[in-house]
Amino acid sequence: MNIALLSLVAICGTAAGETIVVDTSSVSIDFGGSQMVSDLPGPDGVVSINEAAIASDNTPGVQTVAFNVPQSEWEYQWLYPGRVVLRPGTVRFFQPVILDATTQTDFTGDTNPDGAEVVIWSGALNIIGDDSTVKGFDNTAINTSASNEVIEENTNSSFSIFGGSGSIIRNNTGYTIKIDRSDNNLIVGNTVQRVRIWGFGSSWLATNNIVGGPNPEDRNHITGYGTWSEEGYPSGTTIQLYKTSGTIIENNTIGTTPDGLQQGNLASNVGIGFEGENFDVLIKNNLIAGILGHGQGPHHQGQLFGWAVLIGGGGSGIDIIGNTIGLDANNQPTLGSVFGIDVGGSVFSSVTDVTIGGTQPGEGNVIAGHLINGITVGDDISGVTIAGNSIYGNTELGIDLLEPNSVYGTTFNDPLDSDIGGNGLQNFPNLVSAVREGSSLHITGELHSNPLNNYNIEFFASSSCDASGYGEGQAFQGSTMVTTDAAGDAAFDVVIAGSVPEGWMLSATATREADGSTSEFSACIPVTGDSILGDLDGDGDVDQADLGILLAAYGQNADGDIDGDGDTDQADLGILLANYTG
């Protein structure tokens, strides 16, 4: 359900009401409890927020509660300067209501440069009536257990939805947004520390909640949450998914300052964390970075902890596509974690059907700059498909399939691929040659794996090989399908469109079609040239750049010597022009 439709649901179908003006910071109630709007004010001549709640609930229609509290009554200015501070305890609105604290700003001006002007202190706003609106509060706990609410333009606050469905939380700033056993809610345009989406038990999942959206105004900035234990261990999950279904997390910045250039919280150690059972979750087009918990004394000083995406628990159908993971807003890998994506490697998981990336435009993730692995697959996990990503600049491996007992590091191929571990320790291809042929790349190699199975072989180019000699895979080049014979062997000889510079390194992965399990990266081999006559700069084309090199060397030196006679002359120019492609 999109924003416009949710907004329509929130404002339609309700009877017009009256406006109640809260004009005192007092929270006293000086009437019996059955009064309506027409009975206001009470004997003291003013209206408190508690009296407004009672009268609103007792009066038919949807009332608007406005605030015009004179500055002469503003208290606790040492704590909340420039704001009205109300202390009603927990004030409840049982019927639909519009709580509009922006009216206080209209009344006294913008007196708080850091946010809104009305604070509910040492208590909370509890909204129990459907189709309500809450806006313009500061440093307030705003809770609802109803449906079709609009909670917007509040500052430095916390927000909770328990039960109900179809609410919007938008354009707020603050601390935590919690969705608890609630469905079909939309969270857009907020800047907060964390988001928690919770279900309860296997039969009460939080379903179809959306965090973010495809448009710039939908983007949330979720800056990071964490605290330190007494021993100095940093811990905190920025987006927590616990027993959910149909969750979409799209187009947000997660773990960084809103500009995407710095770490948001030095104690946050999990970016997106999966706990319990989660089904059919889409993580799409987010910037996930800066998730790196810094240990403190006495026991963890100088230690670093962090998982950009940590998948534990059970469930199925998790798609992670189009994200940058470890990169800042300038697309530089400066904000990596210890681990990029971890599927059951550091925590127990029985999750199935996980897809990381894809080969359609925009589906591949960029996973770079992490202190250990780009992607880790736990030793009890299978069926993790890793496709079409750009994975580079990670200190250890781009993809690490853990051996039994969670042994990290490159896992070498075995006969008939019978070993067990992460993704079944799927064997990787053995590349034999990678030769440029004009604007194409001619690749040969072989795969030895389970007999009589289909495999998708993906090829990746990188400017250099990983220190291990295996991977990584910076630029996806293309793929081919192979079928192993009865001995488990399949050879491939394929030409892929696209120009890769000579001297770059090529690696490959294999994905078993039957269950989607992807291998680690293969060993690298260098891309060699095909000696195109006239390609003096080695980019695979004979173009203006090559002509420039030849003309600069003409009659001077051998830098433009194509025919091998030791000079750059008319004969070389003729060869170049004969092969010129522009």
QUILIN-V247231 format. One record per residue. N is the residue number from 1. RES is the residue in one letter. SS is DSSP state (a for helix, b for strand, c for the rest). Layout:
n = (N/N)
res = (RES/RES)
ss = (SS/SS)
This chain:
n = (1/2/3/4/5/6/7/8/9/10/11/12/13/14/15/16/17/18/19/20/21/22/23/24/25/26/27/28/29/30/31/32/33/34/35/36/37/38/39/40/41/42/43/44/45/46/47/48/49/50/51/52/53/54/55/56/57/58/59/60/61/62/63/64/65/66/67/68/69/70/71/72/73/74/75/76/77/78/79/80/81/82/83/84/85/86/87/88/89/90/91/92/93/94/95/96/97/98/99/100/101/102/103/104/105/106/107/108/109/110/111/112/113/114/115/116/117/118/119/120/121/122/123/124/125/126/127/128/129/130/131/132/133/134/135/136/137/138/139/140/141/142/143/144/145/146/147/148/149/150/151/152/153/154/155/156/157/158/159/160/161/162/163/164/165/166/167/168/169/170/171/172/173/174/175/176/177/178/179/180/181/182/183/184/185/186/187/188/189/190/191/192/193/194/195/196/197/198/199/200/201/202/203/204/205/206/207/208/209/210/211/212/213/214/215/216/217/218/219/220/221/222/223/224/225/226/227/228/229/230/231/232/233/234/235/236/237/238/239/240/241/242/243/244/245/246/247/248/249/250/251/252/253/254/255/256/257/258/259/260/261/262/263/264/265/266/267/268/269/270/271/272/273/274/275/276/277/278/279/280/281/282/283/284/285/286/287/288/289/290/291/292/293/294/295/296/297/298/299/300/301/302/303/304/305/306/307/308/309/310/311/312/313/314/315/316/317/318/319/320/321/322/323/324/325/326/327/328/329/330/331/332/333/334/335/336/337/338/339/340/341/342/343/344/345/346/347/348/349/350/351/352/353/354/355/356/357/358/359/360/361/362/363/364/365/366/367/368/369/370/371/372/373/374/375/376/377/378/379/380/381/382/383/384/385/386/387/388/389/390/391/392/393/394/395/396/397/398/399/400/401/402/403/404/405/406/407/408/409/410/411/412/413/414/415/416/417/418/419/420/421/422/423/424/425/426/427/428/429/430/431/432/433/434/435/436/437/438/439/440/441/442/443/444/445/446/447/448/449/450/451/452/453/454/455/456/457/458/459/460/461/462/463/464/465/466/467/468/469/470/471/472/473/474/475/476/477/478/479/480/481/482/483/484/485/486/487/488/489/490/491/492/493/494/495/496/497/498/499/500/501/502/503/504/505/506/507/508/509/510/511/512/513/514/515/516/517/518/519/520/521/522/523/524/525/526/527/528/529/530/531/532/533/534/535/536/537/538/539/540/541/542/543/544/545/546/547/548/549/550/551/552/553/554/555/556/557/558/559/560/561/562/563/564/565/566/567/568/569/570/571/572/573/574/575/576/577/578/579/580/581/582)
res = (M/N/I/A/L/L/S/L/V/A/I/C/G/T/A/A/G/E/T/I/V/V/D/T/S/S/V/S/I/D/F/G/G/S/Q/M/V/S/D/L/P/G/P/D/G/V/V/S/I/N/E/A/A/I/A/S/D/N/T/P/G/V/Q/T/V/A/F/N/V/P/Q/S/E/W/E/Y/Q/W/L/Y/P/G/R/V/V/L/R/P/G/T/V/R/F/F/Q/P/V/I/L/D/A/T/T/Q/T/D/F/T/G/D/T/N/P/D/G/A/E/V/V/I/W/S/G/A/L/N/I/I/G/D/D/S/T/V/K/G/F/D/N/T/A/I/N/T/S/A/S/N/E/V/I/E/E/N/T/N/S/S/F/S/I/F/G/G/S/G/S/I/I/R/N/N/T/G/Y/T/I/K/I/D/R/S/D/N/N/L/I/V/G/N/T/V/Q/R/V/R/I/W/G/F/G/S/S/W/L/A/T/N/N/I/V/G/G/P/N/P/E/D/R/N/H/I/T/G/Y/G/T/W/S/E/E/G/Y/P/S/G/T/T/I/Q/L/Y/K/T/S/G/T/I/I/E/N/N/T/I/G/T/T/P/D/G/L/Q/Q/G/N/L/A/S/N/V/G/I/G/F/E/G/E/N/F/D/V/L/I/K/N/N/L/I/A/G/I/L/G/H/G/Q/G/P/H/H/Q/G/Q/L/F/G/W/A/V/L/I/G/G/G/G/S/G/I/D/I/I/G/N/T/I/G/L/D/A/N/N/Q/P/T/L/G/S/V/F/G/I/D/V/G/G/S/V/F/S/S/V/T/D/V/T/I/G/G/T/Q/P/G/E/G/N/V/I/A/G/H/L/I/N/G/I/T/V/G/D/D/I/S/G/V/T/I/A/G/N/S/I/Y/G/N/T/E/L/G/I/D/L/L/E/P/N/S/V/Y/G/T/T/F/N/D/P/L/D/S/D/I/G/G/N/G/L/Q/N/F/P/N/L/V/S/A/V/R/E/G/S/S/L/H/I/T/G/E/L/H/S/N/P/L/N/N/Y/N/I/E/F/F/A/S/S/S/C/D/A/S/G/Y/G/E/G/Q/A/F/Q/G/S/T/M/V/T/T/D/A/A/G/D/A/A/F/D/V/V/I/A/G/S/V/P/E/G/W/M/L/S/A/T/A/T/R/E/A/D/G/S/T/S/E/F/S/A/C/I/P/V/T/G/D/S/I/L/G/D/L/D/G/D/G/D/V/D/Q/A/D/L/G/I/L/L/A/A/Y/G/Q/N/A/D/G/D/I/D/G/D/G/D/T/D/Q/A/D/L/G/I/L/L/A/N/Y/T/G)
ss = (c/c/a/a/a/a/a/a/a/a/a/c/c/c/c/b/b/b/b/b/b/b/c/c/c/c/c/c/c/c/c/c/c/c/c/c/a/a/a/c/c/c/c/c/c/c/c/c/a/a/a/a/a/a/a/a/a/a/c/c/c/b/b/b/b/b/b/c/c/c/a/a/a/c/c/c/c/c/c/c/c/c/c/b/b/b/c/c/c/b/b/b/b/c/c/c/b/b/b/b/c/a/a/a/a/a/a/a/c/c/c/c/c/c/c/c/c/b/b/b/c/c/c/b/b/b/b/c/c/c/c/c/b/b/b/c/b/b/c/c/b/b/b/b/c/c/c/c/c/b/b/b/c/c/b/c/b/b/b/b/b/b/c/c/b/c/c/b/b/b/c/c/b/b/b/b/b/b/b/b/c/c/b/c/c/b/b/b/c/c/b/b/c/b/b/b/b/b/c/b/c/c/c/b/c/b/b/c/c/b/b/b/c/c/c/a/a/a/c/c/b/b/c/c/c/c/b/b/c/c/c/c/c/b/b/c/b/b/b/b/b/b/b/b/b/c/c/b/b/b/c/c/b/b/c/b/c/c/c/c/c/c/b/c/c/c/c/c/c/b/b/b/b/b/b/b/b/b/b/b/b/b/b/b/c/c/b/b/c/c/c/c/b/b/c/c/c/c/c/c/c/c/c/b/b/c/b/b/b/b/b/c/b/b/b/b/b/b/b/b/b/c/c/b/b/c/c/c/c/c/c/c/c/c/c/c/c/c/b/b/b/b/b/c/c/c/c/c/b/c/c/b/b/b/b/b/b/c/c/c/c/c/c/c/c/b/b/b/c/c/c/c/c/c/b/b/b/c/c/c/c/c/c/b/b/b/b/c/c/b/b/b/c/c/c/c/c/c/b/b/b/c/b/c/c/c/b/c/c/c/c/c/c/c/a/a/a/c/c/c/b/a/a/a/a/c/c/c/c/b/b/b/b/b/b/b/b/c/c/b/b/b/b/b/b/b/b/b/c/c/c/c/c/b/b/b/b/b/b/b/b/b/c/c/c/c/c/c/c/b/c/c/b/c/b/b/b/b/b/b/b/b/b/c/c/c/c/c/b/b/b/b/b/b/b/b/b/c/c/c/c/c/c/c/b/b/b/b/b/b/b/b/c/c/c/c/c/b/c/c/c/c/b/c/b/b/c/b/c/c/c/c/c/c/c/c/c/c/c/c/c/c/c/a/a/a/a/a/a/a/a/a/a/c/c/c/c/c/c/c/c/c/c/c/c/c/c/c/c/a/a/a/a/a/a/a/a/a/c/c/c/c)
